[in-house]
Amino acid sequence: MSIRAEHINYLYGEGTAFEQYALKDVSFEIGDGQFVGLIGHTGSGKSTLIQHLNGLLRASSGKIYYNGEDIYQDGYDMKGLRSRVGLVFQYPEHQLFEVDVFSDVCFGPGNQGLCREEIEERAREALCLVGLEERFWTQSPFELSGGQKRRVAIAGVLAMRPEVLILDEPTAGLDPRGRDEILDEISALHKEKQMTIVLVSHSMEDIARYADRILVMSHGEKLFDAPPKEVFRHYRELERIGLAAPQITYVVQKLREEGIPLQEDITTVEEAKAAILKLLGKAGSEA
C-alpha cells in the first residue's frame, strides 16, 4: 500500500482576481505501515492536503496515486478509496448523530453493502480497538465525555477497516489525560495492525513521540520531509515559520551551552532522561 502525490497544486478562486495557492508543487510518498506526522502553521495547507489523499478535494493540477493507481482516472472507484483511506476530521464528535453509540459506529460499514452480522462485528471490533467499555455502547453519544465522544468518532471510521487512517488534530480540546489515551490507542493501532497513520498536530511533543517521519508545510509548500530528529535540528527555521521544536529540545540546547555533553538530537523527555542518567552513571563510576 502506498499513497504518492506528484506535483500537487490546489488553487482557491481559480481564474478569478482572488486566485490563491493553497498547495504549491507538493510531492511525497507514504509507504505501507508508516506513522507520518504532518505539521505547519495555521493556513499552511495541512487540512487541504489531507483532503486530497482520499479524493475529497481534487488537485488543480498534479496526480495522486493509491497503490499505483491514478485516483483521477476515469471510472476510478472513489467510494472504495474513501473506505480504504479513512479521514477523521478535527472535532469529529460534531458528526455523531445516532440514538446510541453502537448504531453510530455501525453507520459507516452499513454504507458498504455488508450484511448486518458483518456490520455489527466490525462495530464491536472498532469499539474495542479504541478502548470504549461495552457499558457505554447503548448510551447516547451525546451523554459521553469529550474523550469518549472522540473515541466513538474514530471507531466509526475504523469500523470501515481502512488501510490508512488520517487524523486531523484528534486531541484538540481534550485534557492531558484524554489526549494521552487517544494517542496511545492510535499508536497501538499502528503497531498491532500495521496500520498506516497520518497525524496532523500542533503539538511538537506528540509528533516527536509518535511519528517515524514528519512532513512540514509552510505557505502551501513542503518545507521538510524527514525523521523527527532531522526535522527538529532545524528548530530555528521552524520558529521563523511560526512553529517550534519540542520543549525538551530547548532544554537540551541550554544544557549543552552550559557544557553538559548531551546529544544534540534529543527530542523526547524519555530520551533526555536516559541520556542524563547515563551521564550521571558515568560520572559516578569515574569518581
Secondary structure by P-SEA (a helix, b strand, c coil): cbbbbcbbbbbcccccccccccccccccccccccbbbbbbccccaaaaaaaaccccccccccccccccccccccccaaaaaaaaccccccccccccccccaaaaaacccccccccaaaaaaaaaaaaaaacccccccccccccccaaaaaaaaaaaaaaacccbbbbccccccccaaaaaaaaaaaaaaaaaccbbbbbbbccaaaaaacccbbbbbccccccccccccccccaaaaaaaacccccaaaaaaaaaaaaccccccccccaaaaaaaaaaaaaaaaaac
